Amino acid sequence: MALTKLADKDELGNPVAHFFKSGNVLRGKEFAPLIKLKELIPEKSPNGNNVEYDIWYDFEHDKKIHGYCYTDTLTQFIYLRVASSRYAKKAMRDAATGPITEEGERLFREIAENSVDKYRLRKKGMHHDFVIFLPGTNILNTVVDFDKVERAVKQGAMLKCHPLTSPPAFEHLKHRFGDAIIEKKVSGHELLENASIVGYCNNSEMGMVALAKGKTTYHFGYDKVWMTYTAMYKALEVDGVLRAPRFKAMLSSKTSGLVPATAENPQEWIDAYFKQYAEVKHVLPKNTDN
């Protein structure tokens, strides 16, 4: 018997999709403007490829494009990505080395001044000078260089658990790092605001927020593990340091894939993103309806 498809789509703003990704950890109301922006994201690219929400797959060694992905980020953008680290790296590198516009400067300021928690978390007035933001349970051991983390903890770093950390993983971290562990429901953005040094991995937007706020940043992930924001961080980095002018240039570019909810004409940004790949050969998905 053929499988019946679920009625609910796996897309930004769908409550069923968010429940299965986040459980009872609710999104903040601040990301609501992105729902309207999401309506402009096509289900198929101009070449007929799928454009899918909050996933990642990679055809790095193939010069053809097999599909596209998107996710919400920094509460103010939808991030479009080609499902190829080869092309994703090039798009971000070109964007980060391009000109800086007034719009890019404005968006940079918006991130610095108006960044908020993605999930509904508690502000508790905590002040720690050095905070490392860990990923969720599903990628914790894949992404984090715990030897590097351990050295940082010995120097006074605190570890903020991701809101989606499972109870067993949280208890394991508490056993290993003791009082250096910060509870997962505490506001990460409050901790970041009060810190001067911020540790991040390539799955997290926190390194970019810290960069916009003028914090000192350090990467605590593995360089060869490809995650949501790897292409961005690789493009922002020069000699091991994230560079603010590169971030401003990236935010200025309509081909980076970062589509701002506050743009005067966000459709123009979406069209420009797909247009850069118009001459690249695309592989259409197989029809599995039958």
N, C-alpha and C positions, 0 to 999 in steps of 0.2 A: 504494500500500500504506500502511495506517495506521501511524503511528509507535508503537513499543512504549515504554511508560513504564519508567523506571528502577525497579528494585526498592527502592532506598534512598530514604528520604524526606529532604527538605531540612529538617532539624530540629535543634534543639540536642542535642548529644551523639552525633549520627550521625557515625561516623568518616569515611565517604565524603564527606559534606557538608562536614565541616571540612577534609578534604584539599583539596577543590576551592576552598575559600575561603582556606586558609592554607598550602597546600603542605606543606613539611617543617618548618614552624614549629609546634611542638607546644603545645597548651594546658597550663597548669599544673594540677596535681592539685587545687588548692584550689577549682576551680569545680565539682567533682563533686557537691556538695549541690544545685546548681541542676538537675541531671538529674532528680532526684526531684521537684523543684518543677515542672519542665517538664511532667510527666505530668498536672498539673492544668490546663494550658492547653488549651482546646478547639481542635479543628481548624476548628470553625465557631462564630461568635458566636451568642448567643440569637436573633438576627434572621436567621441563616442565611448570614452573610457569612464569607468565608475569613479565617482568622487565620494569617498566614504568617511564617516565620522569617527574620530578618536581611535584610529588604529595605525599601525605602521607595518609595512612590508617593503622589502628592498630587492631591486634588481640591479645592483651596483655594476655588475660586469656585462650587462646588456645595454647596448646603445639605443635600444628602443624603450619607449615609455609604456608601462603596463597599467598604470592607474594613478589616481591622485587621492590625497587624504586632506582632512581639515580638522582643526580643534580650536577651542576658544582659549585665549591666553591673555594674561595681564588685565583681565576684566574689561578690556577696551578694544580687543582685536579678535578677528578670526584669522587663524594662521593656515594658509593653503600650502600644501607640500606635494611635490611630485614624489611618487613611490620609488625613488632611485637616489641613493646617496650621492652618486656621480653628479646628477643634474641639480640636486638640492644644494650641494656644496658650491657649485658654480653660481647658482642664482644668488645665494647669500654673499659669496665673495664679491661678485660684481656689484651687488647693492651696497655692501659695506665700504667699498672703495670708490663709490660714486659721489656726486655733489650733495651738499647739505642744503636743504631748502628751509624756508620759514615754517612750512608744515612739519618737517622733521624736527625742528627745534621745539615747536609747540607740543608735539606728541611726546618728545623726551621729557619736557616739563610736566606734562600730564601724568606720566608714569611716576615721576619723582614725587609729585605732590598729592596724587589721588589714588595710589595703589591700595587695594584692600584684599582681605582674605577671600580665596575662592569659595571656601566653605564657611558655614556659620560657626565661628569659634569664639572662645571667651578671652576677653582682655583682663589681665590680672596684674598689670603694673610691674611686670618682671623686667629687670635690667641685667643683662649679661653682655660683656664686652665682645665676646667671640662666640658666635652661634653657627653650628653646622646643621643644615636642613637635610634630613634623610628622606629617601623615597619610600613609597608604600611597600607593603609586604611582598607583593607579587614580583618585584624587581630588586628588592633590597640586597640580596646576596649577589645578584648579577652585576649591579651597577657600582656599588660602593667599594672603594679601596679601604678596607677596615684597618689595615696596617698603618696607613696614613692617618686615619681617624684616631687610632689609638695614640699615636704620637702627639696629635693635636690636643687630645683630652689631657694628656700629661702636662701640657702647657696651659691648661685652663679652659679649653673649649667646652661648650655645652652642646648637647645633641637634641635637636627638636625633631620628635617623631612626626611622621606624616599623619594626617587625619585618618587615612585608610590603613593604618597599621593594625594587624590582628592582635588580639590579646596574647597568644603564645609568643609572637615575635616581640611584642613589647616587654613581656616578662624576660625573654632571653636577653634583650638589650639592657634591661635593668640589672640582670645578674652580671653581665659583662662590664657595664660602665657605671653602675651604681648611681650616685647622686648627680652625675653628669647628664642623665636623661631627663628631658622635659616632656611632660604629659602631652598626648597628641591633640587634645581639645583646646589647648592654649593657643591664642592668636599668634600665628607666625609673623604677620606683618608688624605687630607691636614689638615682638622680639627683634625683628630686623631694624625697625626704626630706632630702637635703643642701643643697638650694637654698633661697633666701629669696624669689626671684622666679620665677614659673612662667608661661610663655606657652602658650596652648592654642588649638585651633580647635573648631568646634562638632560635629565628628565624634568628639571624644575625651572620655573621662571624666576625663582628668587635671586639668582645671580644677576639677571638683567635688571631687576628692581633695585638691587643693591648698587649696581653700576650707576644707574640713573640718580641715585641718592648720594653718590660720592663715597660709598663705603669701600674699604679694602676687600677684595674678593679672592678666594682660593677654591680651586677645583678639587673635589674629593672622589671623583669617579675614575673609571678606567677609560683612557683615551680611545681605545679601539672598540668600545661597546657603543653601538649607535642607538641614540634615544631621540625623543621628540625634538629637542632643541640643539642637538649636536651640530647641525649645519650652521646654526646661528652663532653658537659659542666659538666654533672654529674660525668663523669669519670675523668675530669681534676681537679675537686674541692676536696680539703681536708680542713675540718674545715672552710668552707665558703670562701676559697681563691683558685683561679686558680693557678695551679702549673706548671711552665715551664718544669721541668724534665718529668712530666707526658705527656705533649704535645710532647716532643721529642720522648718518648717511643711509643706514638700513631703513630707518623709519621714514626717510624722505623718498625712498624708491617705491614706485608702483609695481615693480616686478619682483619684490622680495617675497611676496605672499602674505605679508602682514597687512590685513585690510582693516582700517580703523573704523569703529562704529561712528565716530564723529566726523568722518570725511564728508565733504560737501556732496561728492558723487562717488559713493563706494563702488558702484557698478563699473566705473572707469578703472578702478584698481583691480577688480576681479578680471575684467576683460584683458587688461594689460598683462596680468600674470599668465593667463593661458596663451596669449598671443606669442609670448617668447618661445613657446615650444611648437609653434605651428608647423615648422619645417622638420621637426624630429619625427621619425617613424613611430607610430603608436600601434600597440598590439591590443586588439579588441578582446574583451572577456568572452569566454565560451558561453553559449546559451544553455543554461541548466534547468530551464523551466519545465522541460519534458523528461 
